[in-house]
Amino acid sequence: MNTLEDFEKLLHEHDAACIRHTNTRALWGNAFKRECEKAYKKAFPRRKFTMPKSRDQNPEVHTEIYDRWQALATALYEKQDARIEKLKTTISEMALALKAPVTEELSFFRSSDTYAYNSQGWGASKYARNAAEAILDRVRAMGHEGEIREVNHKNKKGEVYNTAYQVWINTTSLGVILLKEQPFDVDLVEWVRKCWKRGVNPRVYNPFLPVGFEEKHGLNYFGGYKDEKQQV
């Protein structure tokens, strides 16, 4: 049976694989450039070397080098990519079987910023705040609690140019990663109801929400139901 320790170990393996992939590209790129430069100076000792942009540039010098390195790199990169994808799949599968720990201390989960809703003018803060509230709703549905912290970002003049509504939840940093890997089905009707209840238009977040959606599902535009008996 997998544990949180197994999950953490798998995350480290994934990070290490990604770093190796990046480093390999850098190391091989430098080695490839040195070989191209060496071959070029041998063929044209009086010319200034410029890195070829394609295998057909200076074909008498670089074509063979390009083809050889391309074959080697493709084989290695495909192997590394396959390893990374396999780790991603295993991480997602393991996350489904594990439960994030509940702690007294809070950890940062996600953030909603006003700059993402600048199109709403003075209402940007309200829409950013509601997006954070929706995130917190999701967290609560997954069995956790949290809070929203308002953080103002200021320029050199001391003027606030962005406000971040940060969602902090009662789990560890590892628990945060675990929760982000777990799928969550949103109840669209309930989400739309809460948007109107909080005074925001859900179509700002989802412009593809059908016209007449509220009427079809018996919602009013004040966060409730037209039928009093359905009121939550």
N, C-alpha and C positions, 0 to 999 in steps of 0.2 A: 504493500500500500504506500502510495506517495505521500510525502510530508512537505511542509513549508520549506524545510532544509533542502529537500530534493529540488523544489521549485527554484529556490535561490541559486543553487548550484547550476541549474540549467540556464538561468539568466546570465550567470558569469561565463558559462561556456559560449553562449550566443554572443555576448559582448566581445569576448576574446576572438571569436571567429570573424566578427566584423572588423576588428582592429587588424587582424592578420591579413584580411582581404585588402584593406586600405593600404597597409604597409607594403604588401606584395606589389601592388600597382605602382607605388612610388619607387620601390627598389628596382623593379624590372624596367620601369620607364627610364631611370637614370642609366642603368646598364645598357639598355638599347640605344640611348643617345650617345653614350661613349663609344659604342661599337660603330655607329653611323659616322661619328666625327672622325674616328681613326681611319675608317675606310675612305672617307672623303679627302682627308689630308694626304693620304697615300696616293690617291688618284689625281688630286689637284693641289699640290703643295703650296702654290702661290695664291690660291683663292681663300677668301674668308668663309668659314663654315657657317651655314645656316641650317637649322633643323628641317628636314623634309616634311612637308605637310601631307604627302601621300606616297604610296609605293611607286608611283610613276614619275615622281620628281627625281631627277638624276638616276634613271633606271640602270645605267651601267654600273652604278655603285650600290644603290640601296634596295633594289628589288629583291635580291636574294636574302638580304638581311631582314627585310620586312616580312617576307613569307615565312622564314624560319622562326622568327620571334612571334609572329601571329599564331602559328600552329601551337607553339609551346604555351603561349599565354591563354589561348582559347581553352586548351585542355585543362590548365590549372584553374582558370576562373570558373569554368563550368563545374569543376569538382568543388570549389569553395562555395559557389552559389548554391549548389545542391545541398551542401552541409548546412548552410545558414537557413535555407527554406525548411529543411527537415527539423532543425531546432525550433523554428518559429511554430511549426505545426505541433510539435511535441509540447511546447510551452502552452499553446492555446488549449490543447486537449487536457493537459494536467490541471490548468486553471479551472476547468469545469468541475473537477472532482475535489477541489480544495475550498476551504472557507477562510476568508480574511479574518485575522484576529481582532478582537475588540479591546481597545486600550483606553486609559484615562486621558493620555496625551493625544493631541490632534496632529494630523499630518496633512500637508497640502495635497489637494486632489486635482482641482481644475480651477481655471480663472475665466471670467467673462469681462471684457474691457469695453469701455464706452467708444473707443475709436472704431470698433467694428459696427457701430450703429450711428455713426455721424450723420447718415442720411436722414435720421429722425430729428435732427436739430436739437432743440432743448430737451427732447424726450429721450436722448441717447442714454442717459443715466438710468432712466426707468426701464428701458429695454435690456440694458446690460444687467441690471439687478434682477429682472425677471428670469433671464437666461440662467443666472446663478441659482435662483430659487428652483428652477426646473431640474438643475443638476442635483441639488440637495434633495428634491423629491425622489429622484432615482436612487440616491444613496440610501434614503430611508426605506424605500421599497426593498432594498437588498439587505436590510437588517442592521443598518448603521445610523448613527446620528452625527451631526456636525453643526457648523456655523458658517456664516458669511462674514468675511472681514473686508472692509473697504480700505483700499490703499490708493492714495493720490500720488501721481507722478508729476513732478514739477520741472519746469525749465530753469535756466539760469536766472531768470527774473523773478522766480518764485511763483510763477503762474501755473496753475494746474492744467495740463494738456491732455491728461488721460486718467481715468479712474478705473482701477481693477477691482472687481468683486470676486475675491478669492474664496473658494469653498474648501474648508478644512474639516476633516472627518476623523472619527475616533478609531483609527487603526494605525498600523506601522507603515513605513515607506514601502515595505515589501507587500503589505496588504493593499496599498494603493495600486501597485502594478497588477496585483492579482485581480482586483475589482475591474480595472480597465480592460482586462482580457476576457472578462465574463460578459456574455451578451445580455441585453436587457430589452424586453419588448415594451414599447411605449403604448399606453392606452391613449389613442389619438383623441377620442372624445373627451376624456378627462383632462388631457393636456390643453385642448382648446378651451374647455370650461375654465381652467385655472388661469389661462392667459387673460381672458375677459374679466375674470374676478380680480386680477391684479392690475387691470386697467391698460392692458397692451393688446394690440391687434396681432393675432397669431399668424396672419399672412405676411407680416414683416419677416418672420422666421421661415415660414413655409409659403412662398408665393404661389405654389401649385395646389394649395388647399382649395377644393372645389367651391364654387359659388353655391350657396344654399346648404352648406354642410351643417351649419348650426340648426337650421329649420328641420333638416332631415332627421337629426338626432335629438330634437326636442330641446335644444339649448336656447337661452336668451342671451342678450349681449351684456349681462351684468354678472356673469359667473354662476348662473343657476340654470334651472330647468323651467320650461314653460308650465309643465305640470307640477304643481306643488308637491305631489306625492313622490316625485323622483328627486326632489331637492336633497343634496348631500350636505 
